[in-house]
Amino acid sequence: MSKTVKIAIAGEGGQGVQAIAKILTEAAYGEGKEVLYIPNFGVEQRGGVSVAFVQISPEKISALKFQKADTVIALSARAVRRTMQYVDENSIFIYDSSIEGVAEEVAELQNTAKKVLSIPALQIVSEELHPRVFNMLIMGAVIGATKVVSLDGAYAALEHNLGAKFQKDPSLRDMNRNAIQRGYDLIEL
C-alpha cells in the first residue's frame, strides 16, 4: 500500500457498520499502519443510517475528512443515497444486491464510479452462513476490494474484539472467520 486509502461504509443502524470499521482499523494499526476512523450515526440509535469513515495509510494521515472515497460500501437503499456524494471516477462502489430497490439507486453511479460491484451479502449469510456474521462478510469484501490489511491481521483484530465470546462458544470463531473469507472471495477486481 503506497497511499492513503479512504473508505466509506454505510448501512442501517444495527448492521454492524461501526464494528466493521473498528476491527478493520485495529487490524491496520496492528500491521503498523496509520489509521483514522470517524463514526457518523443517524439521529436514531437503531434504524438510522450509520456511516463509518476510515483512512488507512503507510504514513501520517494529513486530513481528518475526505471529499471522495477510494472505496464506498453501501448496505441499504438509504445508505446508497447517503454515500453517493463520496463517489467519483476513481471510486469503487460496492453494494448488497440482495436488498430490494438498491439496484435502481445504484444505476446512476454506473457512469460516475470507476467500478460498481454488487454482492449478494444478505442472501449469502441467510443461505450459507448465519445472519449474525453479515458484518464480517462485508468486512471481508472491504479487505478484498482494498487490500488494506491481511486476512491474518483481520483475524487477529477479530480475536481481540470477540475473543471472550469465542471462549464461551468456539464455533463463533469459525463462523466469523468463514464469513470474512467468503466476503473476501466475493470481490474480483
TIKOL-88910 format. One record per residue (C-alpha): residue number from 1; residue in three letters; y, x, z. Coordinates in Angstrom, 3 decimals, padded with zeros to 6 digits, always signed. Layout:
N
<rec><volo>NUM</volo><zamar>ALA</zamar><north>Y</north><east>X</east><up>Z</up></rec>
...
This chain:
189
<rec><volo>1</volo><zamar>MET</zamar><north>+000.000</north><east>+000.000</east><up>+000.000</up></rec>
<rec><volo>2</volo><zamar>SER</zamar><north>+003.214</north><east>+001.655</east><up>-001.130</up></rec>
<rec><volo>3</volo><zamar>LYS</zamar><north>+005.822</north><east>-001.003</east><up>-000.422</up></rec>
<rec><volo>4</volo><zamar>THR</zamar><north>+006.663</north><east>-003.776</east><up>+001.976</up></rec>
<rec><volo>5</volo><zamar>VAL</zamar><north>+004.536</north><east>-006.851</east><up>+001.295</up></rec>
<rec><volo>6</volo><zamar>LYS</zamar><north>+006.278</north><east>-010.147</east><up>+002.015</up></rec>
<rec><volo>7</volo><zamar>ILE</zamar><north>+004.091</north><east>-013.162</east><up>+002.768</up></rec>
<rec><volo>8</volo><zamar>ALA</zamar><north>+004.989</north><east>-016.789</east><up>+003.500</up></rec>
<rec><volo>9</volo><zamar>ILE</zamar><north>+002.202</north><east>-019.004</east><up>+004.852</up></rec>
<rec><volo>10</volo><zamar>ALA</zamar><north>+002.891</north><east>-022.717</east><up>+005.299</up></rec>
<rec><volo>11</volo><zamar>GLY</zamar><north>+000.935</north><east>-025.767</east><up>+006.321</up></rec>
<rec><volo>12</volo><zamar>GLU</zamar><north>+000.939</north><east>-028.737</east><up>+008.599</up></rec>
<rec><volo>13</volo><zamar>GLY</zamar><north>+001.175</north><east>-028.136</east><up>+012.331</up></rec>
<rec><volo>14</volo><zamar>GLY</zamar><north>-002.328</north><east>-027.674</east><up>+013.685</up></rec>
<rec><volo>15</volo><zamar>GLN</zamar><north>-003.754</north><east>-025.959</east><up>+010.579</up></rec>
<rec><volo>16</volo><zamar>GLY</zamar><north>-003.608</north><east>-022.549</east><up>+012.216</up></rec>
<rec><volo>17</volo><zamar>VAL</zamar><north>-000.787</north><east>-021.043</east><up>+010.140</up></rec>
<rec><volo>18</volo><zamar>GLN</zamar><north>+000.659</north><east>-019.148</east><up>+013.113</up></rec>
<rec><volo>19</volo><zamar>ALA</zamar><north>-002.790</north><east>-017.926</east><up>+014.188</up></rec>
<rec><volo>20</volo><zamar>ILE</zamar><north>-003.341</north><east>-016.513</east><up>+010.694</up></rec>
<rec><volo>21</volo><zamar>ALA</zamar><north>-000.021</north><east>-014.656</east><up>+010.840</up></rec>
<rec><volo>22</volo><zamar>LYS</zamar><north>-000.631</north><east>-013.355</east><up>+014.364</up></rec>
<rec><volo>23</volo><zamar>ILE</zamar><north>-004.103</north><east>-011.995</east><up>+013.614</up></rec>
<rec><volo>24</volo><zamar>LEU</zamar><north>-003.018</north><east>-010.602</east><up>+010.230</up></rec>
<rec><volo>25</volo><zamar>THR</zamar><north>-000.056</north><east>-008.718</east><up>+011.707</up></rec>
<rec><volo>26</volo><zamar>GLU</zamar><north>-002.166</north><east>-007.475</east><up>+014.600</up></rec>
<rec><volo>27</volo><zamar>ALA</zamar><north>-004.729</north><east>-006.139</east><up>+012.113</up></rec>
<rec><volo>28</volo><zamar>ALA</zamar><north>-001.994</north><east>-004.374</east><up>+010.129</up></rec>
<rec><volo>29</volo><zamar>TYR</zamar><north>-000.471</north><east>-002.895</east><up>+013.280</up></rec>
<rec><volo>30</volo><zamar>GLY</zamar><north>-003.929</north><east>-001.696</east><up>+014.319</up></rec>
<rec><volo>31</volo><zamar>GLU</zamar><north>-004.167</north><east>+000.121</east><up>+010.996</up></rec>
<rec><volo>32</volo><zamar>GLY</zamar><north>-000.883</north><east>+001.927</east><up>+011.668</up></rec>
<rec><volo>33</volo><zamar>LYS</zamar><north>+001.401</north><east>-000.223</east><up>+009.534</up></rec>
<rec><volo>34</volo><zamar>GLU</zamar><north>+004.799</north><east>-001.607</east><up>+010.397</up></rec>
<rec><volo>35</volo><zamar>VAL</zamar><north>+004.787</north><east>-005.388</east><up>+010.840</up></rec>
<rec><volo>36</volo><zamar>LEU</zamar><north>+007.234</north><east>-008.216</east><up>+011.250</up></rec>
<rec><volo>37</volo><zamar>TYR</zamar><north>+006.192</north><east>-011.795</east><up>+011.973</up></rec>
<rec><volo>38</volo><zamar>ILE</zamar><north>+008.668</north><east>-014.653</east><up>+012.272</up></rec>
<rec><volo>39</volo><zamar>PRO</zamar><north>+007.242</north><east>-018.096</east><up>+013.102</up></rec>
<rec><volo>40</volo><zamar>ASN</zamar><north>+009.062</north><east>-021.234</east><up>+011.993</up></rec>
<rec><volo>41</volo><zamar>PHE</zamar><north>+007.947</north><east>-024.605</east><up>+013.316</up></rec>
<rec><volo>42</volo><zamar>GLY</zamar><north>+008.899</north><east>-028.115</east><up>+012.270</up></rec>
<rec><volo>43</volo><zamar>VAL</zamar><north>+010.551</north><east>-030.341</east><up>+014.846</up></rec>
<rec><volo>44</volo><zamar>GLU</zamar><north>+007.229</north><east>-031.948</east><up>+015.703</up></rec>
<rec><volo>45</volo><zamar>GLN</zamar><north>+004.673</north><east>-029.828</east><up>+017.546</up></rec>
<rec><volo>46</volo><zamar>ARG</zamar><north>+001.761</north><east>-031.251</east><up>+015.550</up></rec>
<rec><volo>47</volo><zamar>GLY</zamar><north>+002.247</north><east>-032.769</east><up>+012.162</up></rec>
<rec><volo>48</volo><zamar>GLY</zamar><north>+005.413</north><east>-030.915</east><up>+011.136</up></rec>
<rec><volo>49</volo><zamar>VAL</zamar><north>+005.449</north><east>-028.158</east><up>+008.524</up></rec>
<rec><volo>50</volo><zamar>SER</zamar><north>+004.780</north><east>-024.781</east><up>+010.097</up></rec>
<rec><volo>51</volo><zamar>VAL</zamar><north>+005.786</north><east>-021.617</east><up>+008.242</up></rec>
<rec><volo>52</volo><zamar>ALA</zamar><north>+004.965</north><east>-018.018</east><up>+009.107</up></rec>
<rec><volo>53</volo><zamar>PHE</zamar><north>+006.995</north><east>-015.232</east><up>+007.528</up></rec>
<rec><volo>54</volo><zamar>VAL</zamar><north>+005.129</north><east>-011.932</east><up>+007.553</up></rec>
<rec><volo>55</volo><zamar>GLN</zamar><north>+006.114</north><east>-008.485</east><up>+006.348</up></rec>
<rec><volo>56</volo><zamar>ILE</zamar><north>+003.720</north><east>-005.541</east><up>+006.362</up></rec>
<rec><volo>57</volo><zamar>SER</zamar><north>+004.755</north><east>-002.071</east><up>+005.295</up></rec>
<rec><volo>58</volo><zamar>PRO</zamar><north>+003.684</north><east>+001.571</east><up>+005.445</up></rec>
<rec><volo>59</volo><zamar>GLU</zamar><north>+007.240</north><east>+002.397</east><up>+006.548</up></rec>
<rec><volo>60</volo><zamar>LYS</zamar><north>+010.004</north><east>+000.877</east><up>+008.631</up></rec>
<rec><volo>61</volo><zamar>ILE</zamar><north>+010.909</north><east>-002.685</east><up>+007.585</up></rec>
<rec><volo>62</volo><zamar>SER</zamar><north>+014.604</north><east>-002.849</east><up>+006.767</up></rec>
<rec><volo>63</volo><zamar>ALA</zamar><north>+015.349</north><east>-006.583</east><up>+006.676</up></rec>
<rec><volo>64</volo><zamar>LEU</zamar><north>+014.318</north><east>-009.320</east><up>+009.085</up></rec>
<rec><volo>65</volo><zamar>LYS</zamar><north>+014.266</north><east>-012.043</east><up>+006.433</up></rec>
<rec><volo>66</volo><zamar>PHE</zamar><north>+013.397</north><east>-012.158</east><up>+002.772</up></rec>
<rec><volo>67</volo><zamar>GLN</zamar><north>+014.562</north><east>-014.397</east><up>-000.032</up></rec>
<rec><volo>68</volo><zamar>LYS</zamar><north>+011.414</north><east>-014.190</east><up>-002.179</up></rec>
<rec><volo>69</volo><zamar>ALA</zamar><north>+007.817</north><east>-013.551</east><up>-001.171</up></rec>
<rec><volo>70</volo><zamar>ASP</zamar><north>+005.185</north><east>-011.471</east><up>-002.894</up></rec>
<rec><volo>71</volo><zamar>THR</zamar><north>+002.559</north><east>-013.997</east><up>-001.820</up></rec>
<rec><volo>72</volo><zamar>VAL</zamar><north>+003.051</north><east>-017.633</east><up>-000.803</up></rec>
<rec><volo>73</volo><zamar>ILE</zamar><north>+000.216</north><east>-019.716</east><up>+000.634</up></rec>
<rec><volo>74</volo><zamar>ALA</zamar><north>+000.758</north><east>-023.476</east><up>+000.906</up></rec>
<rec><volo>75</volo><zamar>LEU</zamar><north>-001.798</north><east>-025.688</east><up>+002.618</up></rec>
<rec><volo>76</volo><zamar>SER</zamar><north>-000.283</north><east>-029.149</east><up>+002.092</up></rec>
<rec><volo>77</volo><zamar>ALA</zamar><north>+001.967</north><east>-031.012</east><up>-000.333</up></rec>
<rec><volo>78</volo><zamar>ARG</zamar><north>+004.859</north><east>-030.769</east><up>+002.131</up></rec>
<rec><volo>79</volo><zamar>ALA</zamar><north>+004.210</north><east>-027.042</east><up>+002.521</up></rec>
<rec><volo>80</volo><zamar>VAL</zamar><north>+004.360</north><east>-026.608</east><up>-001.264</up></rec>
<rec><volo>81</volo><zamar>ARG</zamar><north>+007.777</north><east>-028.269</east><up>-001.336</up></rec>
<rec><volo>82</volo><zamar>ARG</zamar><north>+008.947</north><east>-026.226</east><up>+001.652</up></rec>
<rec><volo>83</volo><zamar>THR</zamar><north>+007.909</north><east>-022.862</east><up>+000.157</up></rec>
<rec><volo>84</volo><zamar>MET</zamar><north>+008.979</north><east>-023.258</east><up>-003.490</up></rec>
<rec><volo>85</volo><zamar>GLN</zamar><north>+012.267</north><east>-021.539</east><up>-002.645</up></rec>
<rec><volo>86</volo><zamar>TYR</zamar><north>+010.394</north><east>-018.298</east><up>-001.857</up></rec>
<rec><volo>87</volo><zamar>VAL</zamar><north>+008.685</north><east>-018.097</east><up>-005.271</up></rec>
<rec><volo>88</volo><zamar>ASP</zamar><north>+009.918</north><east>-016.089</east><up>-008.250</up></rec>
<rec><volo>89</volo><zamar>GLU</zamar><north>+008.407</north><east>-014.333</east><up>-011.270</up></rec>
<rec><volo>90</volo><zamar>ASN</zamar><north>+006.892</north><east>-011.648</east><up>-009.011</up></rec>
<rec><volo>91</volo><zamar>SER</zamar><north>+005.180</north><east>-014.054</east><up>-006.596</up></rec>
<rec><volo>92</volo><zamar>ILE</zamar><north>+001.543</north><east>-015.052</east><up>-006.341</up></rec>
<rec><volo>93</volo><zamar>PHE</zamar><north>+001.307</north><east>-018.657</east><up>-005.212</up></rec>
<rec><volo>94</volo><zamar>ILE</zamar><north>-001.941</north><east>-019.832</east><up>-003.578</up></rec>
<rec><volo>95</volo><zamar>TYR</zamar><north>-002.639</north><east>-023.437</east><up>-002.656</up></rec>
<rec><volo>96</volo><zamar>ASP</zamar><north>-005.503</north><east>-025.581</east><up>-001.370</up></rec>
<rec><volo>97</volo><zamar>SER</zamar><north>-006.650</north><east>-027.579</east><up>-004.378</up></rec>
<rec><volo>98</volo><zamar>SER</zamar><north>-008.783</north><east>-029.919</east><up>-002.255</up></rec>
<rec><volo>99</volo><zamar>ILE</zamar><north>-005.692</north><east>-031.674</east><up>-000.851</up></rec>
<rec><volo>100</volo><zamar>GLU</zamar><north>-004.626</north><east>-034.747</east><up>-002.817</up></rec>
<rec><volo>101</volo><zamar>GLY</zamar><north>-001.285</north><east>-034.565</east><up>-004.569</up></rec>
<rec><volo>102</volo><zamar>VAL</zamar><north>-000.868</north><east>-030.800</east><up>-004.256</up></rec>
<rec><volo>103</volo><zamar>ALA</zamar><north>-001.680</north><east>-030.007</east><up>-007.892</up></rec>
<rec><volo>104</volo><zamar>GLU</zamar><north>+001.180</north><east>-032.216</east><up>-009.051</up></rec>
<rec><volo>105</volo><zamar>GLU</zamar><north>+003.564</north><east>-030.476</east><up>-006.637</up></rec>
<rec><volo>106</volo><zamar>VAL</zamar><north>+002.451</north><east>-027.054</east><up>-007.900</up></rec>
<rec><volo>107</volo><zamar>ALA</zamar><north>+002.750</north><east>-027.889</east><up>-011.611</up></rec>
<rec><volo>108</volo><zamar>GLU</zamar><north>+006.377</north><east>-026.804</east><up>-011.841</up></rec>
<rec><volo>109</volo><zamar>LEU</zamar><north>+005.528</north><east>-023.411</east><up>-010.320</up></rec>
<rec><volo>110</volo><zamar>GLN</zamar><north>+003.295</north><east>-022.522</east><up>-013.284</up></rec>
<rec><volo>111</volo><zamar>ASN</zamar><north>+006.399</north><east>-021.380</east><up>-015.176</up></rec>
<rec><volo>112</volo><zamar>THR</zamar><north>+008.048</north><east>-019.703</east><up>-012.181</up></rec>
<rec><volo>113</volo><zamar>ALA</zamar><north>+005.384</north><east>-017.687</east><up>-010.357</up></rec>
<rec><volo>114</volo><zamar>LYS</zamar><north>+003.669</north><east>-014.548</east><up>-011.602</up></rec>
<rec><volo>115</volo><zamar>LYS</zamar><north>+000.349</north><east>-016.228</east><up>-010.871</up></rec>
<rec><volo>116</volo><zamar>VAL</zamar><north>-000.745</north><east>-019.560</east><up>-009.373</up></rec>
<rec><volo>117</volo><zamar>LEU</zamar><north>-004.181</north><east>-019.649</east><up>-007.742</up></rec>
<rec><volo>118</volo><zamar>SER</zamar><north>-005.983</north><east>-022.690</east><up>-006.425</up></rec>
<rec><volo>119</volo><zamar>ILE</zamar><north>-008.731</north><east>-022.510</east><up>-003.847</up></rec>
<rec><volo>120</volo><zamar>PRO</zamar><north>-010.750</north><east>-025.494</east><up>-002.567</up></rec>
<rec><volo>121</volo><zamar>ALA</zamar><north>-010.365</north><east>-024.438</east><up>+001.080</up></rec>
<rec><volo>122</volo><zamar>LEU</zamar><north>-010.884</north><east>-027.781</east><up>+002.819</up></rec>
<rec><volo>123</volo><zamar>GLN</zamar><north>-013.825</north><east>-028.581</east><up>+000.575</up></rec>
<rec><volo>124</volo><zamar>ILE</zamar><north>-015.488</north><east>-025.245</east><up>+001.342</up></rec>
<rec><volo>125</volo><zamar>VAL</zamar><north>-015.086</north><east>-025.478</east><up>+005.109</up></rec>
<rec><volo>126</volo><zamar>SER</zamar><north>-016.358</north><east>-029.067</east><up>+005.055</up></rec>
<rec><volo>127</volo><zamar>GLU</zamar><north>-019.373</north><east>-028.393</east><up>+002.837</up></rec>
<rec><volo>128</volo><zamar>GLU</zamar><north>-020.318</north><east>-024.771</east><up>+003.560</up></rec>
<rec><volo>129</volo><zamar>LEU</zamar><north>-018.760</north><east>-023.607</east><up>+006.815</up></rec>
<rec><volo>130</volo><zamar>HIS</zamar><north>-017.100</north><east>-025.592</east><up>+009.604</up></rec>
<rec><volo>131</volo><zamar>PRO</zamar><north>-013.641</north><east>-027.221</east><up>+009.782</up></rec>
<rec><volo>132</volo><zamar>ARG</zamar><north>-012.813</north><east>-025.063</east><up>+012.827</up></rec>
<rec><volo>133</volo><zamar>VAL</zamar><north>-012.676</north><east>-021.945</east><up>+010.619</up></rec>
<rec><volo>134</volo><zamar>PHE</zamar><north>-010.272</north><east>-023.301</east><up>+007.992</up></rec>
<rec><volo>135</volo><zamar>ASN</zamar><north>-007.534</north><east>-020.895</east><up>+009.048</up></rec>
<rec><volo>136</volo><zamar>MET</zamar><north>-009.888</north><east>-017.903</east><up>+008.907</up></rec>
<rec><volo>137</volo><zamar>LEU</zamar><north>-010.902</north><east>-018.814</east><up>+005.350</up></rec>
<rec><volo>138</volo><zamar>ILE</zamar><north>-007.185</north><east>-018.885</east><up>+004.478</up></rec>
<rec><volo>139</volo><zamar>MET</zamar><north>-006.635</north><east>-015.547</east><up>+006.202</up></rec>
<rec><volo>140</volo><zamar>GLY</zamar><north>-009.442</north><east>-014.070</east><up>+004.111</up></rec>
<rec><volo>141</volo><zamar>ALA</zamar><north>-007.738</north><east>-015.391</east><up>+000.980</up></rec>
<rec><volo>142</volo><zamar>VAL</zamar><north>-004.438</north><east>-013.819</east><up>+002.080</up></rec>
<rec><volo>143</volo><zamar>ILE</zamar><north>-006.183</north><east>-010.480</east><up>+002.575</up></rec>
<rec><volo>144</volo><zamar>GLY</zamar><north>-007.935</north><east>-010.837</east><up>-000.782</up></rec>
<rec><volo>145</volo><zamar>ALA</zamar><north>-004.641</north><east>-011.507</east><up>-002.546</up></rec>
<rec><volo>146</volo><zamar>THR</zamar><north>-002.552</north><east>-008.855</east><up>-000.806</up></rec>
<rec><volo>147</volo><zamar>LYS</zamar><north>-004.987</north><east>-006.161</east><up>+000.364</up></rec>
<rec><volo>148</volo><zamar>VAL</zamar><north>-002.516</north><east>-005.516</east><up>+003.222</up></rec>
<rec><volo>149</volo><zamar>VAL</zamar><north>-005.338</north><east>-004.900</east><up>+005.689</up></rec>
<rec><volo>150</volo><zamar>SER</zamar><north>-009.011</north><east>-004.077</east><up>+005.510</up></rec>
<rec><volo>151</volo><zamar>LEU</zamar><north>-011.624</north><east>-006.653</east><up>+006.379</up></rec>
<rec><volo>152</volo><zamar>ASP</zamar><north>-012.739</north><east>-004.394</east><up>+009.241</up></rec>
<rec><volo>153</volo><zamar>GLY</zamar><north>-009.172</north><east>-004.390</east><up>+010.565</up></rec>
<rec><volo>154</volo><zamar>ALA</zamar><north>-009.095</north><east>-008.182</east><up>+010.359</up></rec>
<rec><volo>155</volo><zamar>TYR</zamar><north>-012.422</north><east>-008.425</east><up>+012.195</up></rec>
<rec><volo>156</volo><zamar>ALA</zamar><north>-011.140</north><east>-006.116</east><up>+014.968</up></rec>
<rec><volo>157</volo><zamar>ALA</zamar><north>-007.972</north><east>-008.214</east><up>+015.404</up></rec>
<rec><volo>158</volo><zamar>LEU</zamar><north>-010.053</north><east>-011.388</east><up>+015.378</up></rec>
<rec><volo>159</volo><zamar>GLU</zamar><north>-012.280</north><east>-009.923</east><up>+018.086</up></rec>
<rec><volo>160</volo><zamar>HIS</zamar><north>-009.237</north><east>-009.006</east><up>+020.167</up></rec>
<rec><volo>161</volo><zamar>ASN</zamar><north>-007.813</north><east>-012.534</east><up>+019.898</up></rec>
<rec><volo>162</volo><zamar>LEU</zamar><north>-011.000</north><east>-014.567</east><up>+020.236</up></rec>
<rec><volo>163</volo><zamar>GLY</zamar><north>-013.392</north><east>-012.197</east><up>+021.985</up></rec>
<rec><volo>164</volo><zamar>ALA</zamar><north>-013.556</north><east>-014.329</east><up>+025.139</up></rec>
<rec><volo>165</volo><zamar>LYS</zamar><north>-014.605</north><east>-017.361</east><up>+023.083</up></rec>
<rec><volo>166</volo><zamar>PHE</zamar><north>-017.168</north><east>-015.232</east><up>+021.254</up></rec>
<rec><volo>167</volo><zamar>GLN</zamar><north>-018.656</north><east>-014.148</east><up>+024.584</up></rec>
<rec><volo>168</volo><zamar>LYS</zamar><north>-019.194</north><east>-017.793</east><up>+025.543</up></rec>
<rec><volo>169</volo><zamar>ASP</zamar><north>-020.571</north><east>-018.754</east><up>+022.109</up></rec>
<rec><volo>170</volo><zamar>PRO</zamar><north>-021.652</north><east>-015.761</east><up>+019.976</up></rec>
<rec><volo>171</volo><zamar>SER</zamar><north>-022.236</north><east>-017.998</east><up>+016.934</up></rec>
<rec><volo>172</volo><zamar>LEU</zamar><north>-018.444</north><east>-018.416</east><up>+016.675</up></rec>
<rec><volo>173</volo><zamar>ARG</zamar><north>-018.083</north><east>-014.714</east><up>+015.822</up></rec>
<rec><volo>174</volo><zamar>ASP</zamar><north>-020.302</north><east>-015.001</east><up>+012.748</up></rec>
<rec><volo>175</volo><zamar>MET</zamar><north>-018.758</north><east>-018.321</east><up>+011.758</up></rec>
<rec><volo>176</volo><zamar>ASN</zamar><north>-015.246</north><east>-016.818</east><up>+011.782</up></rec>
<rec><volo>177</volo><zamar>ARG</zamar><north>-016.263</north><east>-013.575</east><up>+010.076</up></rec>
<rec><volo>178</volo><zamar>ASN</zamar><north>-018.131</north><east>-015.502</east><up>+007.371</up></rec>
<rec><volo>179</volo><zamar>ALA</zamar><north>-015.046</north><east>-017.647</east><up>+006.782</up></rec>
<rec><volo>180</volo><zamar>ILE</zamar><north>-012.825</north><east>-014.576</east><up>+006.378</up></rec>
<rec><volo>181</volo><zamar>GLN</zamar><north>-015.285</north><east>-013.022</east><up>+003.928</up></rec>
<rec><volo>182</volo><zamar>ARG</zamar><north>-015.630</north><east>-016.310</east><up>+001.995</up></rec>
<rec><volo>183</volo><zamar>GLY</zamar><north>-011.843</north><east>-016.634</east><up>+001.684</up></rec>
<rec><volo>184</volo><zamar>TYR</zamar><north>-011.547</north><east>-013.003</east><up>+000.589</up></rec>
<rec><volo>185</volo><zamar>ASP</zamar><north>-014.197</north><east>-013.574</east><up>-002.088</up></rec>
<rec><volo>186</volo><zamar>LEU</zamar><north>-012.344</north><east>-016.627</east><up>-003.453</up></rec>
<rec><volo>187</volo><zamar>ILE</zamar><north>-009.445</north><east>-014.548</east><up>-004.739</up></rec>
<rec><volo>188</volo><zamar>GLU</zamar><north>-009.747</north><east>-012.900</east><up>-008.116</up></rec>
<rec><volo>189</volo><zamar>LEU</zamar><north>-006.592</north><east>-011.149</east><up>-009.260</up></rec>
